[in-house]
Amino acid sequence: METNFFIYLLVAAGTLYLIRMLPLSLIRKDITNKYIRSFLFYVPYVTLAVMTFPAILHATGSVWSGLAGFMVGVVLAFFDGNLFRVALGSCVAVFVAELLIK
Amino acid sequence: MNNRKWYAKGIKDGIPIALGYFAVSFALGITAREAGITPLQAGCMSAVMLASAGQFAAINVIAAADTLIQMAITTLVINLRYILMSSAMSQKLDKKMSFIHRLILPCFVTDEIFGIATNVEGRLNPFYNYGAATVAVPGWTIGTILGAAVGSILPERVEMALGVALYGMFLAIIIPGARKNKVLAVLVTVSMVLSFLFSELPVVSEISSSMRIIILTVAISAIAAFLKPIDVETEGAHGD
């Protein structure tokens, strides 16, 4: 079991490292094609948006408290981009919503 | 800014990530514990993988005693989005930067560190990522070890509330960009709506969430790039 675990881990971590390392080390030039540049410029926004919603609705005890966390997060992020305050605000909103629901 | 200043800025921006990681990795540790993985093993796993969904999947593979090939395939599929993130990040690096950074940086490409690196104006100094990793990696690892060691100790409501910390952080990364740039605002909204539909509608909801992320990211970004290709000025104006 002991050896086995670390062999599993080696395979998982090795695969993960290659996925992260190959694009960074192979794409060393600035891409000049404007469509590929645009694609890569949009990727972070799209992927983080897709990852956040609707997953946030299922991260808590109920869809409603998740929605509260989402709404408060969006409003706070709109007026103040500070990561910590937005994250904390979302957590507090979920906590309060959970109290109100039960 | 020199390397030391970037490193310090990375630490500062990495603190909220570390706190969010602590909460999420605690839950990960509990899962590992239930799968019969020791705190030490779980801690090693977190330190070298730094991947939430990827680690949950890896724990499942181990618990099911699947083959090593299944482990490689599962890890590849669940984490495919990092190919996109690393590709995007490659364009923010200085061409003249020493090659060694292209081998060290990938150790710390996580959704969150990638997110804050996206928000850096102009070229990305790798020491910014190293600074963030200096606090985020211990947060992730220690949280996992504690979760695996003690199991559930926090009140359920607190645990639940902490569970949205990382999503809050994602919002803090994408919403300010969307506020300044109408194309990004439309893009973020469309992405969320489609993501929601894909998770609810018949047939497409059968697709696993990690595949959904890849398919939607590639499709939406490609269509946006075709319809609204950016010019250099837009990109420069965005990063503030």
Interface residues (C-beta under 8 A of the other chain):
Chain A: F5 F6 I7 Y8 L9 V11 A12 A13 T15 L16 Y17 I19 R20 M21 L22 P23 L24 S25 I27 R28 K29 D30 I31 K34 Y35 I36 R37 S38 F39 L40 F41 Y42 V43 P44 Y45 V46 T47 L48 A49 V50 M51 T52 F53 P54 A55 I56 A59 T60 G61 S65 G66 G69 F70 G73 V74 L76 A77 F78 G81 N82 L83 F84 R85 V86 A87 L88 G89 S90 C91 V92 V94 F95 E98 L99
Chain B: D13 I15 P16 I17 L19 G20 I37 Q41 C44 M45 V48 M49 A51 G54 A58 V61 I62 L68 M71 A72 T75 L76 N79 L80 R81 Y82 I83 L84 M85 S86 S87 A88 M89 S90 Q91 L93 K95 F99 R102 L103 L105 P106 C107 V109 D111 F114 G115 I116 T118 E156 R157 V158 M160 A161 L162 G163 V164 A165 L166 Y167 G168 M169 F170 L171 A172 I173 I174 I175 P176 G177 A178 R179 L184 L187 V188 S191 M192 L194 S195 F196 S199 E200 S209 R212 I213 L216 T217 I220 S221 A222 A224 A225 F226 K228 P229 I230 D231 E235
